[in-house]
Amino acid sequence: MVQGRKPKPTGTKKRTGNPGKRPLNDREPQYESGVPACPKWLSKDAKAVWKSLGPKLAERGLLTEADAAVFTTYCETYARYKAACAGITKEGLLRDGRKSPYVLIVETAAKQLVSIAAEFGLSPSSRSRVKASGGPTTVDPLTEILTRRGNLNN
């Protein structure tokens, strides 16, 4: 297993001026952002996450067709987490004097969710490391054009 920091995507390095001055990967796969088709077999709760979160991630360039399997895993894991939390609420933390099996499911799913969420910039710390494209912007389009042409100094 490879250890250490995950490499930054080439697009991110280019947008930030390649501060490390390391060679750029000009053969890195590029995929068009968009929401993949939601698998029909997903649970109801997983589909709800897909429909709610998918467009937001795609709008910012963080979800592509190539990410379908990872995003599917995130959505279904969230649904499993939610169901296990409901089980704990209904039955309690203990069953027959022992820890409820729901507790293990919640703990495992929570770890998986945090891990996958980081891939999509869905946690506060991972968001600071993701350079999203697209989505809402606070830059005025005219200002952006004039800046590119060198007619405006900020």
PyMOL commands that place a pseudoatom at each C-alpha (Angstrom):
pseudoatom trace, name=CA, resn=MET, resi=1, chain=A, elem=C, hetatm=0, pos=[0.000, 0.000, 0.000]
pseudoatom trace, name=CA, resn=VAL, resi=2, chain=A, elem=C, hetatm=0, pos=[1.321, 3.429, -0.956]
pseudoatom trace, name=CA, resn=GLN, resi=3, chain=A, elem=C, hetatm=0, pos=[1.658, 5.779, 1.990]
pseudoatom trace, name=CA, resn=GLY, resi=4, chain=A, elem=C, hetatm=0, pos=[2.096, 9.504, 2.352]
pseudoatom trace, name=CA, resn=ARG, resi=5, chain=A, elem=C, hetatm=0, pos=[0.192, 12.416, 0.943]
pseudoatom trace, name=CA, resn=LYS, resi=6, chain=A, elem=C, hetatm=0, pos=[-2.051, 11.961, -2.030]
pseudoatom trace, name=CA, resn=PRO, resi=7, chain=A, elem=C, hetatm=0, pos=[-0.761, 13.847, -5.062]
pseudoatom trace, name=CA, resn=LYS, resi=8, chain=A, elem=C, hetatm=0, pos=[-2.579, 17.000, -6.098]
pseudoatom trace, name=CA, resn=PRO, resi=9, chain=A, elem=C, hetatm=0, pos=[-4.395, 16.779, -9.420]
pseudoatom trace, name=CA, resn=THR, resi=10, chain=A, elem=C, hetatm=0, pos=[-2.520, 18.390, -12.319]
pseudoatom trace, name=CA, resn=GLY, resi=11, chain=A, elem=C, hetatm=0, pos=[-5.335, 20.894, -12.853]
pseudoatom trace, name=CA, resn=THR, resi=12, chain=A, elem=C, hetatm=0, pos=[-4.954, 22.090, -9.273]
pseudoatom trace, name=CA, resn=LYS, resi=13, chain=A, elem=C, hetatm=0, pos=[-1.200, 22.476, -9.697]
pseudoatom trace, name=CA, resn=LYS, resi=14, chain=A, elem=C, hetatm=0, pos=[-1.706, 24.495, -12.886]
pseudoatom trace, name=CA, resn=ARG, resi=15, chain=A, elem=C, hetatm=0, pos=[-4.302, 26.785, -11.266]
pseudoatom trace, name=CA, resn=THR, resi=16, chain=A, elem=C, hetatm=0, pos=[-1.967, 27.489, -8.343]
pseudoatom trace, name=CA, resn=GLY, resi=17, chain=A, elem=C, hetatm=0, pos=[1.108, 28.081, -10.521]
pseudoatom trace, name=CA, resn=ASN, resi=18, chain=A, elem=C, hetatm=0, pos=[2.742, 24.756, -9.611]
pseudoatom trace, name=CA, resn=PRO, resi=19, chain=A, elem=C, hetatm=0, pos=[4.331, 26.076, -6.405]
pseudoatom trace, name=CA, resn=GLY, resi=20, chain=A, elem=C, hetatm=0, pos=[6.439, 22.921, -5.908]
pseudoatom trace, name=CA, resn=LYS, resi=21, chain=A, elem=C, hetatm=0, pos=[7.868, 23.236, -9.443]
pseudoatom trace, name=CA, resn=ARG, resi=22, chain=A, elem=C, hetatm=0, pos=[7.641, 19.464, -9.840]
pseudoatom trace, name=CA, resn=PRO, resi=23, chain=A, elem=C, hetatm=0, pos=[7.002, 18.027, -13.316]
pseudoatom trace, name=CA, resn=LEU, resi=24, chain=A, elem=C, hetatm=0, pos=[3.320, 18.069, -14.266]
pseudoatom trace, name=CA, resn=ASN, resi=25, chain=A, elem=C, hetatm=0, pos=[1.532, 14.924, -15.392]
pseudoatom trace, name=CA, resn=ASP, resi=26, chain=A, elem=C, hetatm=0, pos=[0.411, 15.828, -18.905]
pseudoatom trace, name=CA, resn=ARG, resi=27, chain=A, elem=C, hetatm=0, pos=[-1.173, 12.384, -19.310]
pseudoatom trace, name=CA, resn=GLU, resi=28, chain=A, elem=C, hetatm=0, pos=[-3.502, 12.560, -16.308]
pseudoatom trace, name=CA, resn=PRO, resi=29, chain=A, elem=C, hetatm=0, pos=[-6.984, 11.327, -17.264]
pseudoatom trace, name=CA, resn=GLN, resi=30, chain=A, elem=C, hetatm=0, pos=[-9.523, 14.112, -17.659]
pseudoatom trace, name=CA, resn=TYR, resi=31, chain=A, elem=C, hetatm=0, pos=[-13.252, 13.574, -17.349]
pseudoatom trace, name=CA, resn=GLU, resi=32, chain=A, elem=C, hetatm=0, pos=[-16.113, 15.952, -17.979]
pseudoatom trace, name=CA, resn=SER, resi=33, chain=A, elem=C, hetatm=0, pos=[-17.988, 16.795, -14.807]
pseudoatom trace, name=CA, resn=GLY, resi=34, chain=A, elem=C, hetatm=0, pos=[-21.582, 15.693, -14.512]
pseudoatom trace, name=CA, resn=VAL, resi=35, chain=A, elem=C, hetatm=0, pos=[-23.879, 13.582, -12.404]
pseudoatom trace, name=CA, resn=PRO, resi=36, chain=A, elem=C, hetatm=0, pos=[-23.640, 9.915, -13.401]
pseudoatom trace, name=CA, resn=ALA, resi=37, chain=A, elem=C, hetatm=0, pos=[-26.879, 7.992, -13.803]
pseudoatom trace, name=CA, resn=CYS, resi=38, chain=A, elem=C, hetatm=0, pos=[-28.174, 6.915, -10.417]
pseudoatom trace, name=CA, resn=PRO, resi=39, chain=A, elem=C, hetatm=0, pos=[-28.147, 3.108, -10.132]
pseudoatom trace, name=CA, resn=LYS, resi=40, chain=A, elem=C, hetatm=0, pos=[-31.701, 1.753, -9.966]
pseudoatom trace, name=CA, resn=TRP, resi=41, chain=A, elem=C, hetatm=0, pos=[-30.781, -0.738, -7.252]
pseudoatom trace, name=CA, resn=LEU, resi=42, chain=A, elem=C, hetatm=0, pos=[-29.757, 1.903, -4.695]
pseudoatom trace, name=CA, resn=SER, resi=43, chain=A, elem=C, hetatm=0, pos=[-31.813, 2.076, -1.532]
pseudoatom trace, name=CA, resn=LYS, resi=44, chain=A, elem=C, hetatm=0, pos=[-34.344, 4.885, -1.121]
pseudoatom trace, name=CA, resn=ASP, resi=45, chain=A, elem=C, hetatm=0, pos=[-32.112, 6.830, 1.294]
pseudoatom trace, name=CA, resn=ALA, resi=46, chain=A, elem=C, hetatm=0, pos=[-29.054, 6.395, -0.943]
pseudoatom trace, name=CA, resn=LYS, resi=47, chain=A, elem=C, hetatm=0, pos=[-31.011, 7.720, -3.939]
pseudoatom trace, name=CA, resn=ALA, resi=48, chain=A, elem=C, hetatm=0, pos=[-32.033, 10.751, -1.889]
pseudoatom trace, name=CA, resn=VAL, resi=49, chain=A, elem=C, hetatm=0, pos=[-28.366, 11.523, -1.141]
pseudoatom trace, name=CA, resn=TRP, resi=50, chain=A, elem=C, hetatm=0, pos=[-27.492, 10.987, -4.815]
pseudoatom trace, name=CA, resn=LYS, resi=51, chain=A, elem=C, hetatm=0, pos=[-30.187, 13.401, -6.010]
pseudoatom trace, name=CA, resn=SER, resi=52, chain=A, elem=C, hetatm=0, pos=[-29.376, 16.011, -3.382]
pseudoatom trace, name=CA, resn=LEU, resi=53, chain=A, elem=C, hetatm=0, pos=[-25.577, 15.965, -3.395]
pseudoatom trace, name=CA, resn=GLY, resi=54, chain=A, elem=C, hetatm=0, pos=[-24.723, 14.800, -6.919]
pseudoatom trace, name=CA, resn=PRO, resi=55, chain=A, elem=C, hetatm=0, pos=[-25.698, 18.011, -8.754]
pseudoatom trace, name=CA, resn=LYS, resi=56, chain=A, elem=C, hetatm=0, pos=[-23.865, 20.174, -6.203]
pseudoatom trace, name=CA, resn=LEU, resi=57, chain=A, elem=C, hetatm=0, pos=[-20.629, 18.201, -6.639]
pseudoatom trace, name=CA, resn=ALA, resi=58, chain=A, elem=C, hetatm=0, pos=[-20.917, 18.100, -10.438]
pseudoatom trace, name=CA, resn=GLU, resi=59, chain=A, elem=C, hetatm=0, pos=[-21.571, 21.837, -10.580]
pseudoatom trace, name=CA, resn=ARG, resi=60, chain=A, elem=C, hetatm=0, pos=[-18.202, 22.397, -8.931]
pseudoatom trace, name=CA, resn=GLY, resi=61, chain=A, elem=C, hetatm=0, pos=[-16.357, 19.881, -11.101]
pseudoatom trace, name=CA, resn=LEU, resi=62, chain=A, elem=C, hetatm=0, pos=[-16.007, 17.348, -8.284]
pseudoatom trace, name=CA, resn=LEU, resi=63, chain=A, elem=C, hetatm=0, pos=[-18.166, 14.564, -9.748]
pseudoatom trace, name=CA, resn=THR, resi=64, chain=A, elem=C, hetatm=0, pos=[-17.782, 12.822, -13.096]
pseudoatom trace, name=CA, resn=GLU, resi=65, chain=A, elem=C, hetatm=0, pos=[-18.949, 9.604, -14.741]
pseudoatom trace, name=CA, resn=ALA, resi=66, chain=A, elem=C, hetatm=0, pos=[-15.653, 8.053, -13.631]
pseudoatom trace, name=CA, resn=ASP, resi=67, chain=A, elem=C, hetatm=0, pos=[-16.582, 8.686, -9.991]
pseudoatom trace, name=CA, resn=ALA, resi=68, chain=A, elem=C, hetatm=0, pos=[-19.842, 6.725, -10.132]
pseudoatom trace, name=CA, resn=ALA, resi=69, chain=A, elem=C, hetatm=0, pos=[-18.642, 3.722, -8.106]
pseudoatom trace, name=CA, resn=VAL, resi=70, chain=A, elem=C, hetatm=0, pos=[-17.074, 5.820, -5.341]
pseudoatom trace, name=CA, resn=PHE, resi=71, chain=A, elem=C, hetatm=0, pos=[-20.112, 8.107, -5.170]
pseudoatom trace, name=CA, resn=THR, resi=72, chain=A, elem=C, hetatm=0, pos=[-22.420, 5.070, -5.124]
pseudoatom trace, name=CA, resn=THR, resi=73, chain=A, elem=C, hetatm=0, pos=[-20.449, 3.704, -2.180]
pseudoatom trace, name=CA, resn=TYR, resi=74, chain=A, elem=C, hetatm=0, pos=[-20.726, 7.046, -0.375]
pseudoatom trace, name=CA, resn=CYS, resi=75, chain=A, elem=C, hetatm=0, pos=[-24.500, 7.230, -0.875]
pseudoatom trace, name=CA, resn=GLU, resi=76, chain=A, elem=C, hetatm=0, pos=[-25.164, 3.635, 0.146]
pseudoatom trace, name=CA, resn=THR, resi=77, chain=A, elem=C, hetatm=0, pos=[-22.844, 3.909, 3.160]
pseudoatom trace, name=CA, resn=TYR, resi=78, chain=A, elem=C, hetatm=0, pos=[-24.733, 7.001, 4.285]
pseudoatom trace, name=CA, resn=ALA, resi=79, chain=A, elem=C, hetatm=0, pos=[-28.007, 5.074, 3.977]
pseudoatom trace, name=CA, resn=ARG, resi=80, chain=A, elem=C, hetatm=0, pos=[-26.542, 2.211, 6.041]
pseudoatom trace, name=CA, resn=TYR, resi=81, chain=A, elem=C, hetatm=0, pos=[-25.308, 4.710, 8.653]
pseudoatom trace, name=CA, resn=LYS, resi=82, chain=A, elem=C, hetatm=0, pos=[-28.738, 6.328, 8.850]
pseudoatom trace, name=CA, resn=ALA, resi=83, chain=A, elem=C, hetatm=0, pos=[-30.514, 2.958, 9.216]
pseudoatom trace, name=CA, resn=ALA, resi=84, chain=A, elem=C, hetatm=0, pos=[-28.122, 1.829, 11.955]
pseudoatom trace, name=CA, resn=CYS, resi=85, chain=A, elem=C, hetatm=0, pos=[-28.615, 5.111, 13.835]
pseudoatom trace, name=CA, resn=ALA, resi=86, chain=A, elem=C, hetatm=0, pos=[-32.375, 4.520, 13.661]
pseudoatom trace, name=CA, resn=GLY, resi=87, chain=A, elem=C, hetatm=0, pos=[-31.803, 1.009, 15.025]
pseudoatom trace, name=CA, resn=ILE, resi=88, chain=A, elem=C, hetatm=0, pos=[-29.872, 2.394, 17.981]
pseudoatom trace, name=CA, resn=THR, resi=89, chain=A, elem=C, hetatm=0, pos=[-32.592, 4.974, 18.623]
pseudoatom trace, name=CA, resn=LYS, resi=90, chain=A, elem=C, hetatm=0, pos=[-35.261, 2.271, 18.584]
pseudoatom trace, name=CA, resn=GLU, resi=91, chain=A, elem=C, hetatm=0, pos=[-33.459, -0.511, 20.489]
pseudoatom trace, name=CA, resn=GLY, resi=92, chain=A, elem=C, hetatm=0, pos=[-30.788, 1.329, 22.463]
pseudoatom trace, name=CA, resn=LEU, resi=93, chain=A, elem=C, hetatm=0, pos=[-27.025, 0.868, 22.630]
pseudoatom trace, name=CA, resn=LEU, resi=94, chain=A, elem=C, hetatm=0, pos=[-27.311, -2.471, 24.421]
pseudoatom trace, name=CA, resn=ARG, resi=95, chain=A, elem=C, hetatm=0, pos=[-29.092, -5.662, 23.429]
pseudoatom trace, name=CA, resn=ASP, resi=96, chain=A, elem=C, hetatm=0, pos=[-29.266, -8.500, 25.947]
pseudoatom trace, name=CA, resn=GLY, resi=97, chain=A, elem=C, hetatm=0, pos=[-26.593, -6.763, 28.033]
pseudoatom trace, name=CA, resn=ARG, resi=98, chain=A, elem=C, hetatm=0, pos=[-24.177, -6.544, 25.110]
pseudoatom trace, name=CA, resn=LYS, resi=99, chain=A, elem=C, hetatm=0, pos=[-23.344, -3.818, 22.676]
pseudoatom trace, name=CA, resn=SER, resi=100, chain=A, elem=C, hetatm=0, pos=[-25.958, -3.627, 19.924]
pseudoatom trace, name=CA, resn=PRO, resi=101, chain=A, elem=C, hetatm=0, pos=[-24.771, -4.769, 16.473]
pseudoatom trace, name=CA, resn=TYR, resi=102, chain=A, elem=C, hetatm=0, pos=[-25.996, -1.397, 15.242]
pseudoatom trace, name=CA, resn=VAL, resi=103, chain=A, elem=C, hetatm=0, pos=[-23.173, 0.290, 17.136]
pseudoatom trace, name=CA, resn=LEU, resi=104, chain=A, elem=C, hetatm=0, pos=[-20.537, -1.552, 15.092]
pseudoatom trace, name=CA, resn=ILE, resi=105, chain=A, elem=C, hetatm=0, pos=[-22.389, -0.714, 11.872]
pseudoatom trace, name=CA, resn=VAL, resi=106, chain=A, elem=C, hetatm=0, pos=[-22.520, 2.986, 12.821]
pseudoatom trace, name=CA, resn=GLU, resi=107, chain=A, elem=C, hetatm=0, pos=[-18.836, 3.070, 13.774]
pseudoatom trace, name=CA, resn=THR, resi=108, chain=A, elem=C, hetatm=0, pos=[-17.723, 1.324, 10.574]
pseudoatom trace, name=CA, resn=ALA, resi=109, chain=A, elem=C, hetatm=0, pos=[-19.980, 3.366, 8.311]
pseudoatom trace, name=CA, resn=ALA, resi=110, chain=A, elem=C, hetatm=0, pos=[-18.877, 6.617, 9.963]
pseudoatom trace, name=CA, resn=LYS, resi=111, chain=A, elem=C, hetatm=0, pos=[-15.208, 5.844, 9.233]
pseudoatom trace, name=CA, resn=GLN, resi=112, chain=A, elem=C, hetatm=0, pos=[-16.039, 4.952, 5.634]
pseudoatom trace, name=CA, resn=LEU, resi=113, chain=A, elem=C, hetatm=0, pos=[-18.102, 8.121, 5.177]
pseudoatom trace, name=CA, resn=VAL, resi=114, chain=A, elem=C, hetatm=0, pos=[-15.341, 10.369, 6.462]
pseudoatom trace, name=CA, resn=SER, resi=115, chain=A, elem=C, hetatm=0, pos=[-12.812, 8.676, 4.186]
pseudoatom trace, name=CA, resn=ILE, resi=116, chain=A, elem=C, hetatm=0, pos=[-14.972, 8.909, 1.058]
pseudoatom trace, name=CA, resn=ALA, resi=117, chain=A, elem=C, hetatm=0, pos=[-16.210, 12.402, 1.923]
pseudoatom trace, name=CA, resn=ALA, resi=118, chain=A, elem=C, hetatm=0, pos=[-12.636, 13.676, 1.820]
pseudoatom trace, name=CA, resn=GLU, resi=119, chain=A, elem=C, hetatm=0, pos=[-12.358, 12.543, -1.808]
pseudoatom trace, name=CA, resn=PHE, resi=120, chain=A, elem=C, hetatm=0, pos=[-15.199, 14.896, -2.729]
pseudoatom trace, name=CA, resn=GLY, resi=121, chain=A, elem=C, hetatm=0, pos=[-14.236, 17.770, -0.413]
pseudoatom trace, name=CA, resn=LEU, resi=122, chain=A, elem=C, hetatm=0, pos=[-17.197, 17.112, 1.891]
pseudoatom trace, name=CA, resn=SER, resi=123, chain=A, elem=C, hetatm=0, pos=[-15.527, 17.855, 5.196]
pseudoatom trace, name=CA, resn=PRO, resi=124, chain=A, elem=C, hetatm=0, pos=[-14.275, 21.211, 6.467]
pseudoatom trace, name=CA, resn=SER, resi=125, chain=A, elem=C, hetatm=0, pos=[-10.602, 20.197, 6.373]
pseudoatom trace, name=CA, resn=SER, resi=126, chain=A, elem=C, hetatm=0, pos=[-10.787, 18.458, 2.990]
pseudoatom trace, name=CA, resn=ARG, resi=127, chain=A, elem=C, hetatm=0, pos=[-12.644, 21.436, 1.474]
pseudoatom trace, name=CA, resn=SER, resi=128, chain=A, elem=C, hetatm=0, pos=[-9.613, 23.598, 2.138]
pseudoatom trace, name=CA, resn=ARG, resi=129, chain=A, elem=C, hetatm=0, pos=[-7.510, 21.229, -0.016]
pseudoatom trace, name=CA, resn=VAL, resi=130, chain=A, elem=C, hetatm=0, pos=[-9.914, 20.977, -2.976]
pseudoatom trace, name=CA, resn=LYS, resi=131, chain=A, elem=C, hetatm=0, pos=[-9.805, 23.412, -5.870]
pseudoatom trace, name=CA, resn=ALA, resi=132, chain=A, elem=C, hetatm=0, pos=[-13.305, 23.197, -7.320]
pseudoatom trace, name=CA, resn=SER, resi=133, chain=A, elem=C, hetatm=0, pos=[-14.176, 24.442, -10.764]
pseudoatom trace, name=CA, resn=GLY, resi=134, chain=A, elem=C, hetatm=0, pos=[-17.507, 25.752, -11.953]
pseudoatom trace, name=CA, resn=GLY, resi=135, chain=A, elem=C, hetatm=0, pos=[-20.271, 26.574, -9.557]
pseudoatom trace, name=CA, resn=PRO, resi=136, chain=A, elem=C, hetatm=0, pos=[-21.308, 29.905, -8.173]
pseudoatom trace, name=CA, resn=THR, resi=137, chain=A, elem=C, hetatm=0, pos=[-18.723, 32.626, -8.311]
pseudoatom trace, name=CA, resn=THR, resi=138, chain=A, elem=C, hetatm=0, pos=[-18.402, 36.001, -6.639]
pseudoatom trace, name=CA, resn=VAL, resi=139, chain=A, elem=C, hetatm=0, pos=[-16.260, 37.413, -9.450]
pseudoatom trace, name=CA, resn=ASP, resi=140, chain=A, elem=C, hetatm=0, pos=[-18.027, 39.835, -11.752]
pseudoatom trace, name=CA, resn=PRO, resi=141, chain=A, elem=C, hetatm=0, pos=[-17.722, 38.521, -15.362]
pseudoatom trace, name=CA, resn=LEU, resi=142, chain=A, elem=C, hetatm=0, pos=[-16.765, 41.967, -16.708]
pseudoatom trace, name=CA, resn=THR, resi=143, chain=A, elem=C, hetatm=0, pos=[-14.041, 42.314, -14.074]
pseudoatom trace, name=CA, resn=GLU, resi=144, chain=A, elem=C, hetatm=0, pos=[-12.720, 38.884, -15.005]
pseudoatom trace, name=CA, resn=ILE, resi=145, chain=A, elem=C, hetatm=0, pos=[-12.535, 39.778, -18.726]
pseudoatom trace, name=CA, resn=LEU, resi=146, chain=A, elem=C, hetatm=0, pos=[-10.823, 43.109, -18.059]
pseudoatom trace, name=CA, resn=THR, resi=147, chain=A, elem=C, hetatm=0, pos=[-8.349, 41.452, -15.689]
pseudoatom trace, name=CA, resn=ARG, resi=148, chain=A, elem=C, hetatm=0, pos=[-7.439, 38.840, -18.312]
pseudoatom trace, name=CA, resn=ARG, resi=149, chain=A, elem=C, hetatm=0, pos=[-6.885, 41.572, -20.897]
pseudoatom trace, name=CA, resn=GLY, resi=150, chain=A, elem=C, hetatm=0, pos=[-4.688, 43.495, -18.496]
pseudoatom trace, name=CA, resn=ASN, resi=151, chain=A, elem=C, hetatm=0, pos=[-7.039, 46.492, -18.423]
pseudoatom trace, name=CA, resn=LEU, resi=152, chain=A, elem=C, hetatm=0, pos=[-7.709, 46.218, -14.738]
pseudoatom trace, name=CA, resn=ASN, resi=153, chain=A, elem=C, hetatm=0, pos=[-5.242, 45.926, -11.866]
pseudoatom trace, name=CA, resn=ASN, resi=154, chain=A, elem=C, hetatm=0, pos=[-6.487, 44.524, -8.581]
for i in range(1, 154): cmd.bond("trace and resi %d" % i, "trace and resi %d" % (i + 1))
show_as sticks, trace
zoom trace
